[in-house]
Structure formats: C-alpha cells, structure tokens
Amino acid sequence: MDKKAFIREFTSKTGETVILRPVEKRDAELIVSAVDQIIKSGSYIQKEAARSIQDEIKFIEHMALLDNMYVSVEINHQIVGIARVIRGELEMKRHTGLFRTWLVEAAQGKGIGTELLNYTIEWCKAHELHKLCLTVFASNGLAHKLYERFGFVQEGIQKDQVKINEKYDDEIFMAYFFK
C-alpha cells in the first residue's frame, strides 16, 4: 500500500492545519514526549509510562513490518496524537483490528477525532478488515458518543475494570463491522 495515499491534511475547527500521516522512526521522540504529557495530565490513556525513544523506534518498525496502521496527528510540526490499528496476528483473526488513539489535551475538541476515525475506517477498508474493535472508559462520554455516531456497537462492559484517580470505571468494548 502506498504510504502517500494515506496522508491527509485538513483544517481543524480552530483554523489550524492538521496532518494525518503514517508514523516514521524520526517521530519517536515527539511521540514519547506527547505520551508523557498525557500520562502526567491524568487523561484517558492505558499507559503508566512512555516507552523509551529506542523502544518506540522498535515499535514503529514492528508496526510497519506487520502492515498495521500507525498514524501521527501533526500540528505545527508537533505530534499531538496518534491512532493505530493492530491487526489480528493469527490467521483466524487477521480480519480484525484493535483501534487505539490518543490526543494531547490542547488538540481535543477541534474535530480531529472525527477525522482520525474517517481516516482509520478508510484504511481498514483498503486493508479488507471485517471488524474494528476498541475499548473506551465509561466516564469518557465524548469518545463513547463519537464512536456510536460512527456506527460502533457495544459488545460488552467490564465493570470496575480500571481505577483512575481513586475512582473505579467501567471499560466498554465496542466494534465496527464493515459490510
């Protein structure tokens, strides 16, 4: 698949130019820095520590080797978010993908999540996936509503699955089925 075919540029709700493009090894330091920022803010991210730059480079290489999606969200030459789809590694699950995404707080509320989902769904169709899975915390109502608006359906709930800031939260499993 031609990587250039999967570069998107659009204007955010606040007038900033946003570029969605496949991650490259040179992005590792900016990704690590952004992840660290999100973890410190206590936002919705399922990580307790950022990878080292070297580990991030290895992860980027591994994602490319497996033909998975790993996309950066760039504003003013800064990476402010990512989205990725990790395809099922077993042949019996190769038709599925697990979606993960995050945006730094300053990039939220600008319409970027909608564009990321459009990009992701287009990528999945081009790669002939049948099902895209994700999880979202019940307290992250904005993300949950976005996924529903796109046609994701709830497949299950794990009650009190996570503890964030001394409060238990449910983890909701959702999926999008391609026709």
TORKOL-4160 file (C-alpha; in steps of 0.2 Angstrom, whole numbers, padded with zeros to 4 digits, m for minus):
179
<pt num="1" X="0000" Y="0000" Z="0000"/>
<pt num="2" X="0007" Y="0017" Z="m0005"/>
<pt num="3" X="0010" Y="0027" Z="0011"/>
<pt num="4" X="0007" Y="0043" Z="0002"/>
<pt num="5" X="m0011" Y="0038" Z="m0002"/>
<pt num="6" X="m0014" Y="0039" Z="0017"/>
<pt num="7" X="m0008" Y="0056" Z="0020"/>
<pt num="8" X="m0022" Y="0068" Z="0025"/>
<pt num="9" X="m0022" Y="0087" Z="0028"/>
<pt num="10" X="m0037" Y="0097" Z="0034"/>
<pt num="11" X="m0041" Y="0112" Z="0044"/>
<pt num="12" X="m0047" Y="0110" Z="0062"/>
<pt num="13" X="m0062" Y="0119" Z="0070"/>
<pt num="14" X="m0050" Y="0132" Z="0076"/>
<pt num="15" X="m0041" Y="0135" Z="0060"/>
<pt num="16" X="m0025" Y="0125" Z="0062"/>
<pt num="17" X="m0018" Y="0114" Z="0048"/>
<pt num="18" X="m0018" Y="0096" Z="0054"/>
<pt num="19" X="m0009" Y="0082" Z="0045"/>
<pt num="20" X="m0013" Y="0064" Z="0047"/>
<pt num="21" X="0001" Y="0053" Z="0041"/>
<pt num="22" X="0010" Y="0036" Z="0044"/>
<pt num="23" X="0022" Y="0037" Z="0058"/>
<pt num="24" X="0041" Y="0037" Z="0054"/>
<pt num="25" X="0055" Y="0032" Z="0065"/>
<pt num="26" X="0060" Y="0051" Z="0066"/>
<pt num="27" X="0044" Y="0054" Z="0076"/>
<pt num="28" X="0049" Y="0043" Z="0090"/>
<pt num="29" X="0055" Y="0057" Z="0102"/>
<pt num="30" X="0040" Y="0068" Z="0099"/>
<pt num="31" X="0028" Y="0053" Z="0102"/>
<pt num="32" X="0037" Y="0049" Z="0118"/>
<pt num="33" X="0036" Y="0067" Z="0124"/>
<pt num="34" X="0017" Y="0068" Z="0120"/>
<pt num="35" X="0013" Y="0052" Z="0128"/>
<pt num="36" X="0022" Y="0058" Z="0144"/>
<pt num="37" X="0012" Y="0074" Z="0144"/>
<pt num="38" X="m0004" Y="0064" Z="0143"/>
<pt num="39" X="0001" Y="0052" Z="0157"/>
<pt num="40" X="0005" Y="0067" Z="0168"/>
<pt num="41" X="m0012" Y="0075" Z="0164"/>
<pt num="42" X="m0021" Y="0060" Z="0170"/>
<pt num="43" X="m0031" Y="0059" Z="0154"/>
<pt num="44" X="m0038" Y="0043" Z="0146"/>
<pt num="45" X="m0023" Y="0033" Z="0141"/>
<pt num="46" X="m0020" Y="0015" Z="0145"/>
<pt num="47" X="m0001" Y="0018" Z="0149"/>
<pt num="48" X="0008" Y="0021" Z="0165"/>
<pt num="49" X="0024" Y="0026" Z="0157"/>
<pt num="50" X="0030" Y="0031" Z="0140"/>
<pt num="51" X="0042" Y="0020" Z="0130"/>
<pt num="52" X="0060" Y="0025" Z="0129"/>
<pt num="53" X="0064" Y="0033" Z="0112"/>
<pt num="54" X="0073" Y="0017" Z="0107"/>
<pt num="55" X="0058" Y="0006" Z="0111"/>
<pt num="56" X="0047" Y="0017" Z="0102"/>
<pt num="57" X="0058" Y="0016" Z="0086"/>
<pt num="58" X="0057" Y="m0003" Z="0088"/>
<pt num="59" X="0038" Y="m0002" Z="0090"/>
<pt num="60" X="0036" Y="0009" Z="0074"/>
<pt num="61" X="0047" Y="m0004" Z="0065"/>
<pt num="62" X="0037" Y="m0018" Z="0071"/>
<pt num="63" X="0020" Y="m0010" Z="0066"/>
<pt num="64" X="0026" Y="m0007" Z="0049"/>
<pt num="65" X="0033" Y="m0025" Z="0047"/>
<pt num="66" X="0016" Y="m0032" Z="0052"/>
<pt num="67" X="0007" Y="m0020" Z="0040"/>
<pt num="68" X="m0003" Y="m0012" Z="0054"/>
<pt num="69" X="m0009" Y="0006" Z="0054"/>
<pt num="70" X="0001" Y="0019" Z="0065"/>
<pt num="71" X="m0003" Y="0037" Z="0061"/>
<pt num="72" X="0003" Y="0053" Z="0069"/>
<pt num="73" X="m0008" Y="0069" Z="0071"/>
<pt num="74" X="0004" Y="0084" Z="0067"/>
<pt num="75" X="0000" Y="0102" Z="0071"/>
<pt num="76" X="0014" Y="0115" Z="0068"/>
<pt num="77" X="0027" Y="0101" Z="0066"/>
<pt num="78" X="0022" Y="0094" Z="0083"/>
<pt num="79" X="0014" Y="0077" Z="0086"/>
<pt num="80" X="m0001" Y="0080" Z="0096"/>
<pt num="81" X="m0009" Y="0062" Z="0094"/>
<pt num="82" X="m0008" Y="0045" Z="0086"/>
<pt num="83" X="m0020" Y="0032" Z="0080"/>
<pt num="84" X="m0016" Y="0014" Z="0077"/>
<pt num="85" X="m0024" Y="m0002" Z="0071"/>
<pt num="86" X="m0016" Y="m0018" Z="0076"/>
<pt num="87" X="m0022" Y="m0032" Z="0065"/>
<pt num="88" X="m0025" Y="m0049" Z="0072"/>
<pt num="89" X="m0009" Y="m0059" Z="0071"/>
<pt num="90" X="m0017" Y="m0076" Z="0070"/>
<pt num="91" X="m0024" Y="m0081" Z="0053"/>
<pt num="92" X="m0041" Y="m0084" Z="0061"/>
<pt num="93" X="m0041" Y="m0066" Z="0067"/>
<pt num="94" X="m0032" Y="m0057" Z="0053"/>
<pt num="95" X="m0049" Y="m0049" Z="0048"/>
<pt num="96" X="m0050" Y="m0040" Z="0064"/>
<pt num="97" X="m0041" Y="m0024" Z="0071"/>
<pt num="98" X="m0039" Y="m0016" Z="0088"/>
<pt num="99" X="m0040" Y="0003" Z="0087"/>
<pt num="100" X="m0031" Y="0014" Z="0099"/>
<pt num="101" X="m0029" Y="0033" Z="0099"/>
<pt num="102" X="m0025" Y="0047" Z="0110"/>
<pt num="103" X="m0023" Y="0066" Z="0108"/>
<pt num="104" X="m0015" Y="0079" Z="0120"/>
<pt num="105" X="m0027" Y="0090" Z="0129"/>
<pt num="106" X="m0023" Y="0105" Z="0118"/>
<pt num="107" X="m0028" Y="0095" Z="0102"/>
<pt num="108" X="m0045" Y="0089" Z="0109"/>
<pt num="109" X="m0062" Y="0097" Z="0104"/>
<pt num="110" X="m0055" Y="0103" Z="0087"/>
<pt num="111" X="m0064" Y="0089" Z="0076"/>
<pt num="112" X="m0048" Y="0079" Z="0075"/>
<pt num="113" X="m0055" Y="0063" Z="0082"/>
<pt num="114" X="m0069" Y="0063" Z="0069"/>
<pt num="115" X="m0055" Y="0065" Z="0055"/>
<pt num="116" X="m0045" Y="0051" Z="0063"/>
<pt num="117" X="m0060" Y="0039" Z="0063"/>
<pt num="118" X="m0063" Y="0043" Z="0045"/>
<pt num="119" X="m0045" Y="0040" Z="0041"/>
<pt num="120" X="m0045" Y="0024" Z="0051"/>
<pt num="121" X="m0061" Y="0017" Z="0043"/>
<pt num="122" X="m0054" Y="0021" Z="0026"/>
<pt num="123" X="m0038" Y="0012" Z="0030"/>
<pt num="124" X="m0047" Y="m0003" Z="0037"/>
<pt num="125" X="m0057" Y="m0004" Z="0021"/>
<pt num="126" X="m0042" Y="m0003" Z="0010"/>
<pt num="127" X="m0034" Y="m0017" Z="0020"/>
<pt num="128" X="m0050" Y="m0028" Z="0019"/>
<pt num="129" X="m0054" Y="m0029" Z="0038"/>
<pt num="130" X="m0071" Y="m0035" Z="0043"/>
<pt num="131" X="m0071" Y="m0029" Z="0061"/>
<pt num="132" X="m0063" Y="m0015" Z="0071"/>
<pt num="133" X="m0063" Y="m0016" Z="0090"/>
<pt num="134" X="m0059" Y="m0004" Z="0103"/>
<pt num="135" X="m0062" Y="m0001" Z="0122"/>
<pt num="136" X="m0067" Y="0016" Z="0130"/>
<pt num="137" X="m0069" Y="0020" Z="0148"/>
<pt num="138" X="m0087" Y="0024" Z="0153"/>
<pt num="139" X="m0083" Y="0041" Z="0160"/>
<pt num="140" X="m0076" Y="0046" Z="0143"/>
<pt num="141" X="m0093" Y="0051" Z="0137"/>
<pt num="142" X="m0087" Y="0062" Z="0122"/>
<pt num="143" X="m0077" Y="0047" Z="0115"/>
<pt num="144" X="m0091" Y="0035" Z="0118"/>
<pt num="145" X="m0104" Y="0046" Z="0108"/>
<pt num="146" X="m0091" Y="0049" Z="0094"/>
<pt num="147" X="m0089" Y="0030" Z="0092"/>
<pt num="148" X="m0108" Y="0027" Z="0092"/>
<pt num="149" X="m0110" Y="0041" Z="0079"/>
<pt num="150" X="m0099" Y="0032" Z="0068"/>
<pt num="151" X="m0108" Y="0016" Z="0069"/>
<pt num="152" X="m0098" Y="0007" Z="0083"/>
<pt num="153" X="m0109" Y="m0005" Z="0093"/>
<pt num="154" X="m0107" Y="m0010" Z="0111"/>
<pt num="155" X="m0101" Y="m0028" Z="0113"/>
<pt num="156" X="m0099" Y="m0029" Z="0132"/>
<pt num="157" X="m0094" Y="m0020" Z="0148"/>
<pt num="158" X="m0081" Y="m0025" Z="0161"/>
<pt num="159" X="m0087" Y="m0017" Z="0177"/>
<pt num="160" X="m0075" Y="m0008" Z="0188"/>
<pt num="161" X="m0061" Y="m0013" Z="0176"/>
<pt num="162" X="m0049" Y="0002" Z="0180"/>
<pt num="163" X="m0046" Y="0013" Z="0194"/>
<pt num="164" X="m0042" Y="0031" Z="0189"/>
<pt num="165" X="m0039" Y="0045" Z="0202"/>
<pt num="166" X="m0045" Y="0033" Z="0216"/>
<pt num="167" X="m0062" Y="0030" Z="0206"/>
<pt num="168" X="m0067" Y="0014" Z="0198"/>
<pt num="169" X="m0073" Y="0015" Z="0180"/>
<pt num="170" X="m0080" Y="0003" Z="0168"/>
<pt num="171" X="m0072" Y="m0002" Z="0152"/>
<pt num="172" X="m0084" Y="m0003" Z="0137"/>
<pt num="173" X="m0080" Y="m0015" Z="0122"/>
<pt num="174" X="m0086" Y="m0008" Z="0105"/>
<pt num="175" X="m0084" Y="m0014" Z="0087"/>
<pt num="176" X="m0087" Y="m0008" Z="0070"/>
<pt num="177" X="m0092" Y="m0020" Z="0057"/>
<pt num="178" X="m0088" Y="m0017" Z="0038"/>
<pt num="179" X="m0100" Y="m0024" Z="0026"/>
